Amino acid sequence: MIRYAKPATLDEALTLLGETSWRVLAGGTDFYPAQGSRPIRENILDINGIGSLRGIVEDKTHWMIGARTTWTDILRQPLPSAFDALKQAAREVGSPQIQNVASVAGNLCNASPAADGVPALLVLDAEVELRSTGGTRNLPLADFILGNRRTARRPDELVTAIRVPKTAAAGSSGFVKLGARRYLVISIAMAAVRLIVEDKVISHAAIAVGACSAVATRLPHLEQALAGQRLDGPLDDIVETAAMPQLVPIDDVRGSAAYRLDAAREIVARAVQAAACRPPAEVAA
């Protein structure tokens, strides 16, 4: 017999997860389109009644984003400028109606290579908090998403929060997305950049690109190349020539692999300019 459960507390949800196999339902914006007209043949664990999983709180060491926090919640929450890229990504997650119900953790658990929220969280050094009746573990986001539609979550675990270290919630950031149209589109490529600038010199750079590899990825070669550069220096030239071996895009209906590689460099350059608060010349033109 197929079971449906809507626990009111986290402890109740974890107990159920420890007993048998469940398919977790949060916002449902990926769940229902993926299901289509096919009959449901799995136990459904609806976590929308667990109020403790929604909201953003700050403690001494981290910003904690509850698993059920929506993209609209992200947009409305006062956050440091390092989170600007995440807020810009939030505006790109479907329509406002989708943003009102889609959860941040659901975007990660869906594990699409084109998930808008992942690059912006990668540049914040985000961790994923997973809980079970056996305890809690924290995984770097880069270790949580294993591939297309695959994560490191165990069947008895629930993602309960996304943790952003306060050491990473510094500097300013920007996000740029390329799609076939302006709104309601799956990305051809996207980039998030976070820069820490001291005396007009970049002391730290964090850069991530999505939709150009099986999972969104940081670009350490470019990060190292930008560190120590002046804001009025040739940042675009550095982006143009830096090695990006992590990017291995595919050909599909949205664009060729070669086009994606070229596009990735351009949108990374624009995201760098946005994070550096420099107006991009080509956009202004």
C-alpha positions as CSV (number, residue, x, y, z in Angstrom):
1,M,0.0,0.0,0.0
2,I,1.3,3.5,-0.9
3,R,1.6,5.8,2.1
4,Y,1.3,9.5,2.4
5,A,2.5,11.3,5.6
6,K,2.7,15.0,6.5
7,P,4.6,15.2,9.8
8,A,4.3,18.3,11.9
9,T,7.8,18.0,13.5
10,L,11.3,17.2,12.3
11,D,11.6,14.3,14.8
12,E,8.5,12.7,13.4
13,A,9.8,13.1,9.8
14,L,13.2,11.5,10.7
15,T,11.5,8.6,12.5
16,L,9.4,7.9,9.3
17,L,12.5,8.1,7.1
18,G,14.3,5.6,9.3
19,E,11.4,3.1,9.0
20,T,11.0,2.7,5.2
21,S,11.7,4.3,1.9
22,W,10.0,7.7,1.1
23,R,10.0,10.2,-1.7
24,V,10.3,13.7,-0.1
25,L,7.9,16.4,-1.2
26,A,8.7,20.0,-0.4
27,G,7.6,22.9,-2.6
28,G,6.5,20.5,-5.3
29,T,7.6,22.7,-8.3
30,D,9.9,19.9,-9.5
31,F,8.0,17.0,-8.0
32,Y,4.8,17.4,-10.0
33,P,6.2,18.2,-13.4
34,A,8.6,15.2,-13.1
35,Q,5.7,12.9,-12.1
36,G,3.5,14.0,-15.0
37,S,0.4,11.9,-15.5
38,R,2.0,8.7,-14.2
39,P,0.5,7.1,-11.1
40,I,2.5,7.6,-7.9
41,R,4.0,4.3,-6.8
42,E,6.2,5.5,-3.9
43,N,5.5,6.5,-0.3
44,I,5.3,10.3,-0.1
45,L,6.7,12.3,2.8
46,D,5.3,15.8,2.7
47,I,7.5,18.1,4.8
48,N,5.5,21.3,4.2
49,G,4.0,21.1,7.7
50,I,7.4,21.4,9.5
51,G,7.6,25.0,10.3
52,S,11.1,24.8,11.9
53,L,12.6,24.1,8.4
54,R,11.6,27.5,7.0
55,G,13.5,30.7,7.6
56,I,17.0,32.3,7.7
57,V,18.8,32.7,11.0
58,E,22.3,33.9,12.0
59,D,24.4,32.4,14.7
60,K,28.0,33.1,15.7
61,T,29.6,31.2,12.9
62,H,27.0,30.7,10.1
63,W,24.0,31.9,8.2
64,M,21.5,29.1,8.3
65,I,18.9,28.8,5.5
66,G,16.2,26.3,6.4
67,A,15.5,23.6,3.9
68,R,11.9,24.9,3.3
69,T,13.0,28.5,2.8
70,T,11.5,29.8,-0.5
71,W,13.2,31.9,-3.1
72,T,10.8,34.7,-2.2
73,D,12.0,34.4,1.4
74,I,15.6,34.9,0.2
75,L,14.6,38.0,-1.8
76,R,12.9,39.5,1.2
77,Q,15.5,38.7,3.9
78,P,18.1,41.5,4.7
79,L,21.4,39.8,4.0
80,P,25.0,41.0,3.5
81,S,26.0,42.0,-0.1
82,A,27.9,38.7,-0.5
83,F,24.4,37.2,-0.9
84,D,23.5,39.5,-3.8
85,A,24.3,36.8,-6.3
86,L,21.9,34.4,-4.5
87,K,19.2,37.0,-4.6
88,Q,19.8,37.6,-8.3
89,A,19.6,33.9,-8.9
90,A,16.4,33.8,-6.8
91,R,14.7,36.1,-9.3
92,E,15.6,33.7,-12.1
93,V,13.9,30.6,-10.6
94,G,10.8,30.4,-12.7
95,S,8.0,32.9,-12.2
96,P,7.1,34.8,-8.9
97,Q,4.5,32.1,-8.3
98,I,7.2,29.4,-8.4
99,Q,9.5,31.5,-6.2
100,N,6.7,31.7,-3.6
101,V,6.7,28.0,-3.1
102,A,9.9,26.5,-4.5
103,S,12.4,25.7,-1.7
104,V,16.1,26.3,-1.7
105,A,16.9,22.8,-0.6
106,G,14.6,21.4,-3.2
107,N,16.6,23.2,-5.9
108,L,19.7,21.4,-4.6
109,C,18.1,18.0,-4.1
110,N,16.7,18.1,-7.7
111,A,20.4,18.2,-8.7
112,S,19.9,19.7,-12.2
113,P,23.1,20.9,-13.9
114,A,21.1,24.1,-14.7
115,A,19.8,24.7,-11.1
116,D,20.0,28.5,-10.7
117,G,20.8,28.5,-7.0
118,V,23.8,26.2,-7.1
119,P,26.6,28.5,-8.5
120,A,25.6,31.4,-6.1
121,L,25.7,29.0,-3.1
122,L,29.0,27.5,-4.3
123,V,30.7,30.9,-4.1
124,L,29.4,31.3,-0.6
125,D,31.2,28.0,0.4
126,A,27.8,26.6,1.4
127,E,27.4,23.4,3.2
128,V,24.4,21.1,3.3
129,E,23.1,19.9,6.6
130,L,21.6,16.4,6.6
131,R,19.9,14.8,9.6
132,S,18.7,11.3,10.5
133,T,17.8,9.6,13.7
134,G,21.4,8.6,13.9
135,G,22.7,12.2,13.9
136,T,23.7,15.2,11.8
137,R,26.4,15.6,9.2
138,N,27.4,18.6,7.1
139,L,28.7,18.2,3.5
140,P,30.2,20.9,1.3
141,L,27.7,21.6,-1.5
142,A,30.4,20.6,-4.0
143,D,30.4,17.1,-2.4
144,F,26.6,16.9,-2.0
145,I,25.6,17.1,-5.7
146,L,27.2,14.1,-7.3
147,G,25.8,14.4,-10.9
148,N,22.7,14.9,-12.9
149,R,19.8,14.2,-10.5
150,R,22.2,12.5,-8.0
151,T,23.1,13.6,-4.5
152,A,24.8,12.2,-1.5
153,R,21.7,12.2,0.6
154,R,21.0,8.8,2.2
155,P,17.5,7.3,2.2
156,D,17.1,7.8,5.9
157,E,18.3,11.5,5.8
158,L,16.6,14.8,5.3
159,V,18.2,18.0,4.1
160,T,17.4,20.4,7.0
161,A,19.5,23.5,6.2
162,I,22.0,25.1,4.0
163,R,24.9,26.6,6.1
164,V,26.9,29.6,4.9
165,P,30.1,30.2,6.9
166,K,30.4,33.8,8.1
167,T,33.9,33.8,6.8
168,A,32.4,33.4,3.3
169,A,29.6,35.9,3.8
170,A,32.1,38.7,3.0
171,G,32.7,40.9,0.0
172,S,30.2,41.6,-2.9
173,S,28.8,39.3,-5.5
174,G,27.0,39.1,-8.9
175,F,25.1,36.5,-10.9
176,V,24.6,36.4,-14.7
177,K,22.4,33.9,-16.5
178,L,22.2,33.3,-20.2
179,G,19.0,31.8,-21.7
180,A,17.2,31.7,-25.0
181,R,14.8,34.3,-23.7
182,R,14.6,36.7,-20.7
183,Y,12.2,34.9,-18.4
184,L,11.0,31.4,-17.6
185,V,13.9,29.7,-19.2
186,I,16.4,26.9,-18.5
187,S,19.9,28.2,-18.5
188,I,22.4,27.8,-21.4
189,A,25.0,28.9,-18.9
190,M,25.2,30.9,-15.7
191,A,27.9,32.3,-13.5
192,A,28.2,33.6,-9.9
193,V,31.2,35.6,-8.6
194,R,32.1,36.8,-5.1
195,L,35.0,39.2,-4.6
196,I,36.6,40.6,-1.6
197,V,38.3,43.9,-2.4
198,E,40.8,45.8,-0.3
199,D,42.2,49.2,-1.4
200,K,40.9,48.5,-4.9
201,V,42.8,45.2,-5.1
202,I,41.0,41.8,-5.3
203,S,42.2,39.9,-2.2
204,H,39.9,36.9,-2.8
205,A,37.8,35.6,-5.7
206,A,35.2,32.8,-5.7
207,I,33.7,31.9,-9.1
208,A,31.3,29.2,-10.1
209,V,29.6,28.3,-13.4
210,G,26.5,26.2,-14.0
211,A,25.0,24.3,-17.0
212,C,28.5,23.8,-18.5
213,S,29.3,20.5,-16.7
214,A,27.5,17.6,-15.1
215,V,27.4,19.7,-11.9
216,A,28.0,23.4,-11.3
217,T,31.6,23.9,-10.5
218,R,34.1,26.4,-9.1
219,L,36.9,27.7,-11.3
220,P,40.0,27.7,-9.1
221,H,42.5,28.6,-11.9
222,L,40.6,31.8,-12.6
223,E,40.1,32.5,-8.9
224,Q,43.9,32.4,-8.4
225,A,44.5,34.5,-11.5
226,L,42.2,37.3,-10.2
227,A,43.6,37.4,-6.7
228,G,45.9,40.3,-6.4
229,Q,44.6,42.2,-9.4
230,R,43.5,45.8,-9.3
231,L,39.9,46.6,-10.1
232,D,41.0,49.0,-12.8
233,G,43.2,46.3,-14.3
234,P,42.6,44.1,-17.3
235,L,40.1,41.8,-15.6
236,D,38.3,40.9,-18.8
237,D,41.5,39.8,-20.4
238,I,42.3,37.6,-17.5
239,V,38.9,35.9,-17.7
240,E,39.4,35.5,-21.5
241,T,42.7,33.7,-21.2
242,A,42.4,31.8,-17.8
243,A,42.3,28.0,-17.9
244,M,38.8,26.5,-17.2
245,P,39.3,22.7,-17.4
246,Q,36.4,22.1,-15.1
247,L,33.9,23.2,-17.9
248,V,32.9,20.2,-20.1
249,P,29.6,21.3,-21.6
250,I,27.4,19.2,-23.9
251,D,25.6,19.8,-27.2
252,D,21.8,20.0,-26.7
253,V,18.8,21.9,-28.1
254,R,19.8,25.0,-26.1
255,G,23.3,25.4,-27.5
256,S,26.4,23.6,-28.7
257,A,29.3,22.8,-26.4
258,A,31.5,25.3,-28.2
259,Y,28.9,28.1,-27.8
260,R,28.5,27.3,-24.1
261,L,32.3,27.6,-23.5
262,D,32.4,31.0,-25.3
263,A,29.3,32.1,-23.5
264,A,30.7,31.0,-20.1
265,R,33.7,33.3,-20.4
266,E,31.5,36.2,-21.4
267,I,29.0,35.8,-18.5
268,V,31.8,35.2,-16.0
269,A,33.4,38.5,-17.2
270,R,30.1,40.2,-16.7
271,A,29.6,38.7,-13.3
272,V,33.1,39.8,-12.3
273,Q,32.2,43.3,-13.3
274,A,29.0,43.1,-11.4
275,A,30.7,41.9,-8.2
276,A,33.4,44.5,-8.6
277,C,30.6,47.2,-9.1
278,R,32.1,48.1,-12.5
279,P,29.5,48.7,-15.2
280,P,30.0,46.2,-18.0
281,A,30.9,48.2,-21.1
282,E,29.1,45.9,-23.6
283,V,25.9,45.8,-21.6
284,A,26.0,49.6,-21.2
285,A,26.4,50.0,-24.9
